[in-house]
Amino acid sequence: MAIIIHIDVMLAKRKMSVTELTEKVGITMANLSVLKNGKAKAIRFSTLEAICEALECQPGDILEYKSDK
């Protein structure tokens, strides 16, 4: 099972920098980097909600499931 994170795609679509997103969401650059690079083991719904609000998107716009098969 693999969850693919598309934060970079949404940042590009919204013409927003990573720094701007971290300020709007209230998380550290390190934590956002872990999430963006697919190294995170979990994400809080409150963080996901804040990211979606900042990027004006739905969770499905930044999260994708791909089967390992």
DAMO-V595679 format. One record per residue. N is the residue number from 0. RES is the residue in three letters. PHI is phi as a letter, one per 40 degrees, with the letter a starting at -180 (999 if undefined). BURIAL is 1 if it has 24 or more other C-alpha atoms within 12 Angstrom, else 0. D_FIRST is the distance of its C-alpha to the first C-alpha in Angstrom with 1 decimal. Layout:
# DAMO-V595679
{{N:RES:PHI:BURIAL:D_FIRST} {N:RES:PHI:BURIAL:D_FIRST}}
This chain:
# DAMO-V595679
{{0:MET:999:0:0.0} {1:ALA:b:0:3.8} {2:ILE:b:0:6.9} {3:ILE:c:1:9.9} {4:ILE:b:1:13.2} {5:HIS:b:1:16.3} {6:ILE:c:1:19.1} {7:ASP:d:1:21.0} {8:VAL:c:0:21.3} {9:MET:c:1:22.6} {10:LEU:c:1:24.9} {11:ALA:c:0:26.4} {12:LYS:c:0:26.9} {13:ARG:c:0:28.6} {14:LYS:f:0:30.5} {15:MET:b:0:29.6} {16:SER:c:0:29.4} {17:VAL:c:1:26.9} {18:THR:c:0:30.0} {19:GLU:c:0:30.9} {20:LEU:c:1:27.5} {21:THR:c:1:27.6} {22:GLU:c:0:31.2} {23:LYS:c:0:30.4} {24:VAL:c:0:27.3} {25:GLY:g:0:29.0} {26:ILE:b:1:26.4} {27:THR:c:0:27.0} {28:MET:c:0:26.4} {29:ALA:c:0:24.5} {30:ASN:c:1:22.1} {31:LEU:c:1:21.5} {32:SER:c:0:21.0} {33:VAL:c:0:18.3} {34:LEU:c:1:16.5} {35:LYS:d:1:17.3} {36:ASN:c:0:16.1} {37:GLY:g:0:12.6} {38:LYS:c:0:13.7} {39:ALA:c:0:14.0} {40:LYS:c:0:12.4} {41:ALA:a:0:13.9} {42:ILE:a:0:16.3} {43:ARG:c:0:19.3} {44:PHE:c:0:20.1} {45:SER:c:0:23.4} {46:THR:c:0:22.1} {47:LEU:c:1:19.9} {48:GLU:c:0:23.0} {49:ALA:c:0:25.2} {50:ILE:c:1:23.1} {51:CYS:c:1:23.1} {52:GLU:c:0:26.8} {53:ALA:c:1:27.6} {54:LEU:c:1:25.9} {55:GLU:f:0:27.1} {56:CYS:a:0:23.8} {57:GLN:b:0:21.3} {58:PRO:d:1:17.9} {59:GLY:c:0:16.4} {60:ASP:c:0:18.4} {61:ILE:b:1:16.5} {62:LEU:b:1:13.0} {63:GLU:b:0:10.7} {64:TYR:c:0:7.4} {65:LYS:b:0:6.4} {66:SER:c:0:5.1} {67:ASP:c:0:5.3} {68:LYS:c:0:8.5}}
